[in-house]
């Protein structure tokens, strides 16, 4: 089954189908999964240390700044979880393929 990086059948940015059971599919899922995972971890660490512990700066100063800081941390956690899940969906070399139904 081919997967698509866009969520619609009409693709206006040039992203094409790629089979997830090929080396190219493995590289795409692993690459984007690790990019999201790393970006999310960076946001969690930077947000926790700079925003909460050291108080160097806030995401948005003023009223409701705690809400913005927590939303930034939640977004970082979501990117970390999504990236980890995406790179885990990449087929592993030597893994058994599912039987056709």
C-alpha positions as CSV (number, residue, x, y, z in Angstrom):
1,X,0.0,0.0,0.0
2,X,1.4,3.4,-0.9
3,X,1.3,6.2,1.6
4,X,1.1,9.9,0.9
5,X,2.5,12.8,2.8
6,X,-0.5,14.9,2.0
7,X,-4.0,14.2,3.3
8,X,-5.9,14.7,0.0
9,X,-6.0,13.1,-3.3
10,X,-5.2,16.4,-5.0
11,X,-1.6,17.4,-4.4
12,X,-0.7,20.9,-5.3
13,X,2.9,20.9,-4.0
14,X,4.4,18.0,-5.8
15,X,4.5,15.4,-3.1
16,X,4.2,12.0,-4.8
17,X,3.1,8.6,-3.5
18,X,5.8,6.4,-2.1
19,X,5.7,2.7,-1.2
20,X,6.5,2.2,2.5
21,X,7.9,-1.3,1.9
22,X,10.9,0.0,-0.1
23,X,14.2,1.5,1.0
24,X,12.9,4.9,-0.2
25,X,9.8,4.6,2.0
26,X,11.9,3.6,4.9
27,X,14.1,6.7,4.5
28,X,11.1,9.1,4.1
29,X,9.3,7.9,7.3
30,X,12.6,7.7,9.2
31,X,13.8,11.1,8.1
32,X,10.6,13.0,8.8
33,X,9.9,11.0,12.0
34,X,13.3,11.9,13.4
35,X,13.1,15.5,12.3
36,X,9.7,15.9,14.1
37,X,11.1,14.0,17.1
38,X,14.1,16.2,17.4
39,X,12.2,19.4,16.9
40,X,9.7,18.4,19.5
41,X,12.5,17.4,22.0
42,X,14.2,20.7,21.4
43,X,11.0,22.6,22.1
44,X,10.4,20.7,25.3
45,X,13.9,21.3,26.6
46,X,14.1,24.9,25.5
47,X,10.6,25.7,26.7
48,X,11.2,23.9,30.1
49,X,14.6,25.5,30.7
50,X,14.3,28.9,29.2
51,X,10.7,29.7,29.8
52,X,9.9,27.9,33.0
53,X,13.1,27.3,35.0
54,X,15.3,30.3,34.0
55,X,12.5,32.7,32.9
56,X,14.7,34.1,30.2
57,X,11.8,34.8,27.9
58,X,8.3,33.8,27.3
59,X,6.5,32.6,24.1
60,X,4.3,35.6,24.4
61,X,4.6,38.1,27.2
62,X,1.7,39.8,28.9
63,X,-1.7,38.4,29.9
64,X,-2.0,34.7,29.7
65,X,1.7,34.1,29.2
66,X,1.5,30.9,31.2
67,X,-1.1,29.6,28.7
68,X,1.3,30.3,25.8
69,X,4.2,28.6,27.5
70,X,2.2,25.5,28.3
71,X,0.8,25.4,24.8
72,X,4.3,25.6,23.4
73,X,5.3,22.7,25.6
74,X,2.2,20.7,24.5
75,X,3.0,21.4,20.9
76,X,6.6,20.2,21.5
77,X,5.3,17.0,23.2
78,X,2.9,16.4,20.3
79,X,5.7,16.8,17.7
80,X,7.9,14.5,19.7
81,X,5.2,11.8,20.0
82,X,4.1,12.2,16.3
83,X,7.7,12.0,15.1
84,X,8.5,9.0,17.2
85,X,5.3,7.2,15.9
86,X,6.1,8.1,12.3
87,X,9.6,6.8,12.3
88,X,8.3,3.6,14.1
89,X,5.9,3.0,11.2
90,X,8.8,2.7,8.8
91,X,9.2,-1.0,7.8
92,X,12.3,-2.5,9.2
93,X,14.8,-4.4,7.0
94,X,14.1,-8.1,7.3
95,X,10.7,-7.7,8.8
96,X,8.0,-10.1,7.6
97,X,5.5,-8.6,5.3
98,X,1.8,-9.0,6.1
99,X,0.0,-11.7,4.2
100,X,-2.2,-10.4,1.4
101,X,-5.9,-10.5,2.4
